[in-house]
Amino acid sequence: MKIPTEPIGSIPRPLSLLEAIGDRDGTDPALTPLYEAAIRDTIERFEATGSPVVTDGEQRKYHNFWTYAVHGLENTAPDGFKIPFSAGHTRRMPRLTAGPFRYKRTADRYLDLALSYAHVPVKQAVISPSALSLMYPPEEIPDYTREQFIDDLLREHEAEVRACLLKGAHKVQIDFTEGRLAIKMDSSGNLLQSFIDLNNLALSRFNAEERMRIGVHTCPGGDRDSTHSAEVGYAKLLPHLFQLMAGNFYIALAGEKNRLEVLKTIRAHMKPDHRVFVGVVAPMDPAIETPEEVCERVLEAAEYIPVTQLGTTDDCGFSPFSDDTSRTRDTAFAKIRARVAGTAMASELLRDR
Ligand SMILES: [Zn+2]
């Protein structure tokens, strides 16, 4: 039994690309050759790690994983929802000012180029409907109700996921980092449950076979060596998370203080048709894990998760926000190499299970 291993998505952008973007609009056509060179280099280096599944490193998500689809929309203002990080800074999303809501760009466009360079399967991350739902302001927009917005949002999201599946994405990963954040914002759990319900409305539009290729990523957020919700325990999130109608779950674990508690909670709430990819390397930690350390983490997880339902991943992207340079490209690929080698070692030891 070979244990599958997949990345989350982002790789730090080359500094030359970040400098070229500078204060410019990231869609400036003059940047196209730089993006293409960055994507080609990312995929070559990814494949050199032995990773059986790669991404384009999100080189073209020139703001971040959260708002790539909506940046530059005319019916928005910059003063939207704020995410406070533990390092003291905040990230902000645009606020919707008028209907109708449409994506400005969809992630399947990134797949076209990645697939043309790659020799192994490529996965694609997209943002969750629940994250984008935070764009609608607390007060109602005149002539455009929240219900109309949600209808538009779900249609746009479904079209994006469907296009990625059709183009041959190995998996489509829905980034749901606001899950733990929702518990921090509303300890009653109502906000989290509303996020789960909304995302399930989207997932219910796909059939069982399609949902086997759809996954959900959860983590405490990662930006400039800090998180937005690490203090919220998984015990509050996972019972809700596993209600999501997805086949795959990508759960940050390597950076957790009490991994065994998390694994027990996973065991208690995962379902028989779920594949759980646990994080075995931590982008937040500058030290590079050894394959042996990774192997040990996989063996530990296999005590709680049936090997037939186990996979490994990175805890998070290596720079979900494109200007985050706290990790280098070299470090990211070294950690990925350790994930791949350590998972292979564990697969060998667990092959009869
Ligand atoms: Zn993450």
Boltz pocket constraint, residues with backbone or C-beta under 6 A from the ligand:
constraints:
  - pocket:
      binder: B
      contacts: [[A, 8], [A, 177], [A, 217], [A, 218], [A, 219], [A, 220], [A, 221], [A, 222], [A, 315], [A, 316], [A, 317]]
      max_distance: 6.0
